[in-house]
Amino acid sequence: MVWSTSCVSEMARSTSCVSPATVFLEFWKRRRATLAYDWDLIDWEEEEEEIRPQFEAKYSKKERMNPISGKPEPYQAFTDKYSRLVVSASGIFFMILVVIAAVFGIVIYRVITISTFAAFGWALIRNNSQVATTGTAVCINFCMIMLLNVLYEKVAILLTNLEQPRTESEWENSFTLKMFLFQFVNLNSSTFYIAFFLGRFTGRPGAYLRLINRWKLEECHPSGCLIDLCLQMGIIMVLKQTWNNFMELGYPLIQNWWTRRRLRREHGQKAKDGFPQWERDYNLQPMNVYGLFDEYLEMILQFGFTTIFVAAFPLAPLLALLNNIIEIRLDAYKFVTQWRRPLPSQAKDIGIWYGILEGIGILSVITNAFVIAVTSDFIPRLVYAYKYGPCAGQGRAGERCMMGYVNASLSVFRVADFEKKSESTTNGSEMFGDAVKFCRYRDYREPPVSADPYSYTLQFWHVLAARLAFIIVFEHLVFAIKTLIAYLIPDLPKDLRDRMRREKYLIQEMMYEAELERLQKEKNERKRRKERNGHHKEWP
């Protein structure tokens, strides 16, 4: 049951990418409701926010009446607002093109390097040129990701200020969305390239597509593109989590060490012990100007990394769990010993971040459907077992049904049809005894002796149709499961709902008793007043 076992594992991994993500979001809503109730924020609504000083200074000359407060306030014209939004969206699109250009640079590096490594003098590198190329390209890609992240923060601030948001919450939401888009595209662009584009446009033997008519475009590993994708995700995830943990703890440690060193030079060796506690706390590092923004962004990106391509890298959730266990303690140490005490503020939920999590959950369904259908061998094996294998037309599948699959997945190529740049220096007679006239390559194409040589076979179109059908069925099935899970898991826990109903009941009872007491007092007061009036009438 070789083929069926692999198919089941692919489907299990694909389903596991969606169900836990949906369950996580649904249980987070329950947890959020519990926290909001415990902190008495269930019915809390933010008061009317103050207008940002920058907005007020920019548009103070034009005012209109606020429909809520009835007071005049600065007004931004419709044309001005949406022209700024168009410019901001153009800036976002340009930065995404910068990321694509960086990925294209990595592609060029991979194309040139794999040819260099294939002709390397060291046998270890020469025999593992594919892995060596992928490994070095991933490390270079990681360095580019970290450098571009610094640029993206400055660009996001510039574009957000250009939009002139009216309130602080609007500014924060706009800045959050831009930073997420920039860093998400920056982190996952190369991964999307490997998953869906690597090896798809290289051509075929005798008609390879070449870069500047010299270097052949890179192909997937002989075992499939999933190996390259798994290596890419593993290296990026481990390096990024290690770097984030170092920067979160190592940077404040170095800064605080330098501050202590400066204080010892200025006030002597025992100066710190003589400072009061509040002054020692003040000498710690101030909290990030964006508060917990970086913490949220790191968790959201990690959530996307562990769900979008989990079918290709099932270890991602385990690595994320181990990282979060370590980071909980690092964050606790950082907040208690390295940072000043943050200023608290009320909030009933995580704001725009929850909508981003929902969007990542939807995207993960689509990407995993394409990974299984396009990147893996799940669909070609399925088509061969039921259409072209020994069990074709019998409605059953098993280990015997996959006999001949490898041969059916390889096409025949005539060596004499090689282009001049790909011609071999030998004809293979020293190894096989006779000159090699034909070779095999992975594709579904007609043999060179057919009426239409090297054109796609009928099996290719069957596989393509099956892939498209699988994507449609899989997405609708998983979205149905997501909807069902969201429906079955209530947003409020039963005990919390009962407590809220009990509280509402007690409040109604208290209001009823208070109203009854008020009416009783009014009745007694009217009765006393009536008695006094009756007594005055009897006075002579």
N, C-alpha and C positions, 0 to 999 in steps of 0.2 A: 504493500500500500504506500509506495514511495510518493507518488504524485498526490494522492488524496491526503496524506499527512501534511505535506507542504501547503496544500490548499487550505486545510483546516487551520493551520498555524497562521497563514496570512489573514484569513477571515477573523480569527480570534484576536489578532493584534489590531486589526482595523476597527473591530467593535470596541475593543478596550480603549481606543483613542477617544471615543465619543462618550460612552456611558459614564466613566469616572468624571470627565469634565462636566457633563450635565449634572450629575449627582453632586459634585463639588459646588457648583453654582447654586443649586437648589438648597443645599444644606447651609451654604453661606447666607442665603436670605433668611433662613430660620435663625442662624446664629446672630445675624445683624439685628433681627427683631428682638431677640432676647437681650442683647446688649443695650439697644435703644430703650427697652422697657426698664432695665435695671438702672439706667442713668436718667430716667424720666424724660426721654426724648422722643417718645412715640408720636406725640402730637405737637412736637416742637417745630416751629417754622422760623426760618431766618427772617429777621426784621428787614424792612426796606433798606437796601444797601446804600451806602453813601456813594456818590459819584466820584470816580477817580479824579484826582487833581489835574492830571494831564488832560483828561477829556474836558474838564470844566474850563481849563485855560485855553484849549484849542477852539471850543465852540461856545464861548461865553457871549459872543456878540449876537448869536441867534438863539432865542428862547421860545419855549412853548409851555402851556400849562400841563402839569402832571395830572393825569386823570384820577390818580389815587389820592395824592396829597392836596391837589388843587393849587399848588404853588408853581411859579415859573421855574424852569430848569433849562440848562443848555440842551440844544437839539442838533443832531447830526442829520443832514439831508440824506435822502434815499440814494441819490446819485453818488454822493461822496462816500457813503458807507460801502456800497457795492463795487465801486471802482477800486477802493482799497482792498476789498476781499478778492477781486480779480487779480490784482497785483500780487497779493499774498499767495493765492493759489498758483500763480505762475512761478513764484519763487520756490514753492514746494515742489512743483513739477521739475523745475531746473535742478534742484538738489537731488531728486530721484534720478535724473539723467546722469548726474555726477556719479552716483552709486553704480549705475549701469556701466558707465565708462570705466570705473574701477574694476568691475567684474570682467569687462572685456579685456582690460590689461592683464588680469590674472589668467584669462583664457589664452592670450598670446604667450604669456610666460609658460603655461603648461604645454602649448604646442611646440615651442622652441626647446624647452627643457627635456621633454620626453625623447626627442630626436637626439639631443646631446647625451642623455643618460644611456640611450640604447647603443651608442658607439663609445661608451666610457671604457677606459682601460681596466678599471677595477671590476672583476667579475661579479662581485656582490651587488654593485650598483647596476651593472649591465643586465643581470638576470632579474632584477627587481625594479626596473626603470619605471614601471607604472606606479608602484607603491611609493617610490622615492619622489616622483613628480607630484603625486597627490599630497604627500606629507609636507613637502616644502611649500607647495602652493597654499595649503591651508594655513601654515604658520605666517606666510607673507600676508594672506588675506586677513588674518587676525590682527596683525599690526596695522593694516589699513583701516580696519573697523574701529580700533581704538583711537587712531588719529582723526578719522572723520567724525567720531562722536564729539570730540572737542569743538570742531567746526560747527556741527549741527546745533549745539546749544546756543552759540552766539547768533547763528542765522535764525533760529526759532525765536529768540528774544527780539531780534530786529524786525522780523515779520509780524510778530504779535503787537509790538508797539506801533508798527505802521498801520495796523487795522484800527487802532484807537478804540479798544473795548470800553464800554460805558462804566462797568463796575469791576471790582477786583475778582469776583467769581467768574465773570465772563473772560477776564484776562487769563485766569488760571486754567479754565477749560480750553481756551484756544491754545495756550502754550503747551498744555498737556497733550492735546491731540497732535500738534506738530512734532513734539519730541518723540512721541510714540511712533508716528509714521516714519520719521527719519531713522530712528534707531532700529525699528522693525525691518525696514527695507534694507538698511545697512547690514544687519545681522543675518538676514535670511536670503538675500539676493543670490549669493553664490550657491547656497543650498538648493534653491529653486532651479538654478542653471544645471547643477549636476543631476537633479532628480528628473527634469523634464526636457532638457535640451542637449546634454552631453551625449555625443555619439549619434544623434538623430539626423545630422545634416553633413555627414562625412562623405557621402557618396558610396561607391562600390569599387572593388578592384577593377582597375582599368579605366576608371572615371572618378578618381578621388577629387574632392574639393580641397583646394590648397590656399593657404594664406600667402598673399602676394606671389602666387604661382610658384611657391617654394616648399613651404611646410604643410604637411598633411594635417588636417584637423584631428584633434584627439578623439579617441574612441574609448568606450567603457572597458573595464577589466573583463577578461574572457569569462569570468564567472558571473558577470552582470554589473549593472550600474549601482545596485544596492550596496556593493562593497565600497565603492567610492563615496556614496552618500553616507554610509555608516561611519567611515573614517573621517569625513568632513565634520559631521555632527559631533562625534566623540571628542575630537581635538578642540574644536571651537568651544564646546560646552565646558570641558575641563579647564582650558586656559582662561576663559572668561570668568568662571566662578572663582578660580584661584586669584585672578587679578582683582576682581571686585572685593574679595575678602581682605586682600592685602591693602588695598586703597582705603577701605572703610576703617581698618584698625591700624595699619602701619603708618598711614599719613598723620592721623592725630597723635599717635605715639611719638613720632619724630618731632612734630611741632611742639608738643608739650615738653619734650626733653630739651628742646632749644630754649623754650621759655624759662624752664627751671635753671638752665645754665646762665641765661641772661640775668635772672634775679639773684643768683649766687654771686655773680660778678658785681652787681650793683649794691647788694645789701649784706653780703657776707655769706658764709657757709650755713649758718643757722637761721637765715632770714625766713625761710619757709615755715619753720616751726613757730615763729613769732607772729605770723599773719593770722588774723581771725578766719573762721571757716568760710565766711562769705567772700573774703578776698582771695582765698585759695581757690574757691570755685570760680571766681571771676577770671582767674589766670588760666583756666581751662579753655579749650577751643570753642568758639561759638558754634551753634547749630547751623546747618546749611541754610542759606537764605531762602531756599524753597521748601523748608521744613522736611517733611517725609516724602517729598516727591521722588528722590532718587531711590528710596526703599521701595516705593510702589512700582516705579518703572522697572526695577530689577526683577521683582516678583512677576510682573505682567509679561516681560520678555521671556522669563523662564517658563511660565505657563504656556506661552506660545511654542517655545522650543520643544517642550515635552508632549505636546498634543498634535502639532501640525504634521510632524514626520515620525510619529511614534511607530508606525508600521515598518519603517526602515531602520529605526534605532530603538528597540524596546528597552534598552538600558537607561534611556533618558530619564524616565520617572524615578528610577532608583538613584541615579546620580543627583537628581534634584532633591530627593528626600535626604540623602546624606549631607548635601550642601546646606539644606535648611536647618538640619539638626545642629550643625556646627555654627551656622550664622546666628541662630537664636542666642547662643551663649556669647558669641562675639559682639552682637548688638547690645546685649545686656551689659557686658563689660564696658563697651564704648559709651553707652548712655550714662552709666553710673560713675565712671572714673575718668573719661577723656573729654566729654562734652559738658558744656554748661546745661543747667536744667532748662528744658524747653518750656515755652509758654503754652499752656493748654487753651484749647478753643473747642466750642461745641460743634458737633456734626452728627447727623442722624444716619449717615451712610457714607460710602466711599466715593460718591459723586460720579463723575464721568468714567471712572475706572471700571465700574460694573458694566457699562455699555461696551467698553473695549473688550472685556472678558467675553461677553456674549458674541461679539463679532469674531473673536479668535475661535470660539467654539464652532461657529458656522464655517469659518474658513478651514478648520481642521477636518471637517467632514469632506469637503471638496478635495483638499489636497491628498488625503489618505485614499480617497477613491481613485484619484489619478495615479498615485504611487503604486497601488495594487494592480490597476489595469494596464498602466503604461510602463512603469519601471520594472516591475517584477515579471516572472514567467508564469504567473498564475493563469492568465487567460490563454496564452499559447498552449500550455499543457492541457487545459480543459478542452479546447477546441480539438486538439489532436486525439485526446482520449475518446471523445464522442463522435468525431467526424472522420478521422483519417487513420486511427490506430487499429489494432487487431480486433477491438471490441466495437468498432464503428457500427452504428445502427442497432446495437443490442440493448441499449438503454442501461448499461451498467459500466462500472469503471473499477479498476484495481491495478495491482502491480503489473500484471501481464498486459494490460491495455496500454501501458506506456512503452512497451518494447518497440524500438525503432524511432523513438521521439528525437533523439539527438541527430540521427541521420536525416530525418524529415525537416529539422530546423536548419540544416546546412544546405547551401546551394553550391553548384559546380561552376568552376571558373577555369578557362583555358589559359595556360601560362603564356602562350604566344600572344594573347590579347593585352598583356601588361603594357602600360604606357612606359616610355623610355626612362622616366625618372624612377620607376618602380621595378625596373628589370633587375633580376638577381645576377650576381657575378658568377654563379655556378648553376648547372642544370640539375643538381641533385644526384648525379650518377655515382659520385664517390660515397654517398651515404646509402642509396637504395639500389645501386647496381645499374639501373636504367635511368634514362633521363625522365624527369617528372614532366608530364604533359598537362595534368589537371590538378587543381587544388580545391579545397572547400573553404567556404566562409559563411558566417552566420547571417542569413537573410532568407527571404522567400522569393526567389527569382528563377526564371526559366533557364535551362542549361544552354550552353553556347551553340548546340546543334539544332535548337528548336527554330520554328519559323520566325519568332520574335525574340531573339536572344537577350537575356538579362532583363526582361520585363517582369513585372510582378506576377506571381502565380495567383490562382484562385484562393489558395490557402491564406495568402497575405490579406486578401479582402475579407475572408471569413474571420480572421483574427481581429482585424480592424473593426468590423461590425460588432463582434462580440465584446470588444473593449468598450465601445461607445454604449452598447446596451447595458453592460455591467455598471458603468459609471452612473447612468440614469437610474437604474434599479437600486443600486447601492445607496445613492444619495437620498432617494425618496424613502427607502426603508429606514435608514439611520435617522433622518429628520422625523419620521413617524415615531421612532423609538424615543428620540429626544422630547418630542411633544408629549408622549405618553408618560415619560418619567416626570416631566415638569408638572403634568396634571395630577399624577398620583402622590407627589410629595407636596404637602401644603406649605404655604409660605410661613405660617405660624405654628409652632409646636402646640400640641393639645393642652399641656399644662399651662403654657403661657396664655393661650386663648381663654382657658377657664379662669385664670387669674384676672385677665382683663375684663371678662364678663362679670366676675365677682366684684371687681372694683367699680365697674359701671353700675352694677346693681346697688352697691352700698351708697354710691353717690346719689342715685335716684331716691333711695330710702331716706337719706339725710335731707335731700331737697324737699321730699314729701313731708317729712316730719317738721322741717323748718317752716314750710308753707302752712302746714296744719297748725303749728304753734302760733304763727303770725295771725292766721284767721281767728284762732281762739282768743288771742289778745284783743284783736279788733272787736270781736263780739262782746267780750267782757267790758271793753271800754265804752262801747255804745250802750250797753246795759247800765253801766254806772252813770253815764251822761244822761240817760233817760230817767233814771231814778232821781238824779239831782234836779232835772228840769221839772219833774212831777212834784218834788218837795217845794220848789220855789212857787209853784202855782197855788199851793195851799197856804202860803204866807198872807196874813191879813193886810 
